[in-house]
Amino acid sequence: MKYISTRGNAPAKTFTEILLGGLAPDGGLYLPETYPQVTRAELDAWRNLSYADLAFAVLSKFATDIPAADLRAIISKTYTAEVYNKGRADSDFEQITPLRTLEKGVHILELSNGPTLAFKDMAMQLLGNLFEYALAKQHDELNILGATSGDTGSAAEYAMRGKRGIRVFMLSPNGKMSAFQRAQMYSLQDENIFNIAINGMFDDAQDMVKAVSNDHAYKAAHKIGTVNSINWGRVSAQIVYYFKGYFAATQSNDEQVAFSVPSGNFGNICAGHIARMMGLPIGQLILATNENDVLDEFFSTGLYKPRATDHTYQTSSPSMDISKASNFERFVFDLVGRDGAKVREFWSKVDAGGSFDIKGSDYWHALQKFHFSSGKSSHFDRLKTIRGVFEEYGVMVDPHTADGIKVGMEQRRPNLPLICLETALPAKFEETMIEALSRKPERPAALEGIEALPQKCVVMDADVVKLKTYLTSHLPR
Ligand SMILES: *Cc1c(COP(=O)(O)O)cnc(C)c1O
């Protein structure tokens, strides 16, 4: 299996070659040359596999340059009930991603039982083990530099902690995260984890990371890398739970289902799109946004118009507060019949701050064949859904999952079982849960009292020179 760039101007690479990198040299994103197909016989054989065995079956179609025994070992140590047992006490952790049925034909797929209580752990834990494996083979090291406003940074730290050959330097806005989020990240005492709280906003931290990344000589000399959502390893790991959820919600492989996906950077739902392209019987992919509705606008009108950061709202489902969707280009590549020149044309507009519109073109008709629906949810909808689900089913859902449920219920086609992806647990978003339910969310026992643990974090001004000095002094010579 080789990987090609969505912009059509980069050499084809293997899974391992793109694992540690980011964008393709032509500025595009990597995708498989062709999607591996899953036969009906394979689907039948996969129906009753454990999560780890299923992950091996799926991922061995993508990571073809990793010896099967090695890949199996990496996956077996990743997808265990010991790693994914942090969620609700009544969950069946052996399933890794248990399906919770709210009523006949309406389900929640629990993806947030990992160490940081968000679905990012599903892919990031695998990435940590893949990185360690690849680096050991190449006798190399990697220093991950990132900025986070919450979920991604903590998932990366929990995935990379204690891993040989890897250090994580994670910038976060000083005093802007919740006490729980701070405790989750800063209480890690591992020697390879460095928390840096920046006196400024998330954007300031992000700009510092960009400044270091754009200094190509420095980046190469100090082996600096990232783990952002465009990483193909992350997308491929997310394909697995669409299969798992499908099998759990159906009796036979003749049935179709709908997935509803709370979306931001289009990474999660992109994995659903790929699962469908591989042959999983997904009848409908429902994309839910919050008030930041660039993606809903595209799927309902054909216009893709990313917003400036000053037009990105801060909402109560903060992990979906994006102005442009970094993985969206992958889907558009498929939509335009894998025409790299067309993608280059569209993104020359997007990268210049503009937009593109497919309404009325052949692409608009092509779009209908991909079975997407979309909708948006507001703060009011979110609170109402959290309340409604709690009153009717006795289940607390977090604000992001609530956005997915709201839009899923509105957009689902009758007779299709609906699987709503649970992207985080309510414990991460106490304030909004209290606003909705006038009570604190349940907190998993393992995380009780983490705010009281000792914390390891340095505070720094938003100054790139200071950051570089800090990095250099914490790397081996
Ligand atoms: C990251 C995240 C999302 C958005 O996922 P994308 O892959 O960026 O579309 C939704 N909900 C939660 C809780 C997240 O952490």
The ligand as an ORCA input file, in Angstrom:
! r2SCAN-3c Opt
* xyz 0 1
  C     -11.440     16.583     18.817
  C     -12.835     16.513     19.299
  C     -13.942     16.620     18.423
  C     -13.773     16.907     16.946
  O     -13.210     15.845     16.244
  P     -12.581     16.044     14.788
  O     -11.896     14.785     14.477
  O     -11.623     17.206     14.920
  O     -13.699     16.368     13.848
  C     -15.209     16.472     18.955
  N     -15.400     16.260     20.274
  C     -14.377     16.150     21.134
  C     -14.663     15.937     22.576
  C     -13.060     16.272     20.689
  O     -12.046     16.182     21.564
*
